[in-house]
């Protein structure tokens, strides 16, 4: 039921640009993950320097 409600409530569902929008979202998630990992590494380096 939740999945059906998600589709009904999604104004982008079935639109011609939805595939591109999903791809862009996946790429953005990958970039966010890379930044998160780099920030974590930076925090570790800062703590080691102390």
Secondary structure, 3 states (H helix, E strand, C coil): CHHHHHHHHCCCCCCCCHHHHHHHHHHHHHHHHHHHHHHHHHHHHHHHHC
